[in-house]
C-alpha cells in the first residue's frame, strides 16, 4: 500500500451500525423510508433493511444470511485512489464476503453478521480507528 493511501486509512474511522440487515428483492418500491438502501434499476428493486422492517416489504427473494453494516468515515471522500480496493482485498484475504455501498460522504461495507469480530480486526490492522 502506498504512503498516501496508508495515511488516508489511518486518518479514517469505522463505526458498526447496530442491527441485523437483510438483502431483499421486492416487487414494488417501499413507501416507508426507514430502510438503509433502496436501489432500483431496469431489472429489479433491491432493499437492504434491518430484520425488523421485513414485514413492510413485498418480498420476492431474500438472501439467506444476515449482514452487519459498517460505516467507513473516509478522511478524503472521492479522492482516495485504491481505498475500497484495499479494504475489500484485506477482507477477502480473511476469506470473508464483503458488499460495498458508497454514498456522497462515506462508504459502507456489509459483512456477514457472524463474522463481524474478524472483519473489525482486519480494519484495525489496516489502520482504521473504531469510532
N, C-alpha and C positions, 0 to 999 in steps of 0.2 A: 504494500500500500504506500502511495507517495505521501510526502510530508504534509502537503496541503490538505489532502483528504483526511489524514490522521488527525490534523488539527481541528477540522470541522467536526469529526466524530467526537473528539474529546471535549469539544465545547457544546455538544448536543446532549439532550436528555431523553429518557423514555419514561412513559407512565402507563401502567397496566390499568385498563378501564374495567371496572367491576362488572361482572355478569358473564353468562354463557351465551355465546352468539351462534346463530344458525344461518346457513345459506339456503335460500329457497328460490324456486322458480314459481311465479304466481301467474294467475290468469288475467288479473287486472291490477292497475296501479292503485296502491292503498290511498285512502283519503286521509287517514291519520298519519301524521309525520313524526312519530316518536321512534322511528327506525334509524339505525346507523346509516344505511345506504339503500337507496333505491336507484337502480340503473336500468335504463330502458334503451334497447336498440331495435333494429328491424326484426330480430328473431325472437326476442324474449324480454321479460321483465324479471329482474333479479332483485331480491330484497335480502339484506343482511340485517338481522334484528336479534334482540335478546329473546331468549326462550319464552319468557312471559308474554311476549307480544304475538305469538304464533296464531292465536285464536282470531286475530284481527285480519288475517290474510286468507285469500282463496288460493291455497297451495296446490300446485300441480306436481311438484317434486321437491324433496327436501334432502339435503346432504345428511348422511347418517351420523356425522361427527359433530361435536360441539367445539366451538372455537373461542379463543381468548383474543381480545382486541388490545393491541399495544400501540399507543401514540408515540411517534418519533418526532420530537421537537427539534427540528433541524436548525442549526445556527445560521445557515445560509441557504434558505429556500430558493429553488430554481437554479442555483449556481453551485452545485455540488457534484461535479462530474465523478461518477463511479460510486456515489453514496449508496444507492439502492442495490447496486451490484455487489458491493462489499458486504452489506447486511444480508442479502439473500444467499450469497455464496457461503458466508460463515454459518448460517443456519442450515444450509444444505449439507455442509461438511459434518454437521452434527446429526445428519440423517433425519432431518425434520422437514415437514412441508411448511411452506410459508406462502401466504396470499398477501398481495400488496394493493393498497388504495392510496392515491395521492389526492390531497385537497390543495387549496390555494396556499395555506401556510404551514401544513405539516403532512407527513406521511404516516400511514397506519399499516401495521402488519397484523395479520391474523394467523395464529398458530393453534394447533390442536390443543384443546383445553388441558388434557392430561400431561402435556409436555411443557407447560409454562416455565417451571423452575429451570429446566435445562436451557431453554431459549433465553431466559433472563441472564443466565450465566454467560452465554455466548455474547450477548450485548455488552455486559460488563467487561468481558475480556477484550472486546473490540475497543473499549474506551468510553462508552456511554456512561452517564451518571443516571441513577434512578431517581426520579422526581418523587 
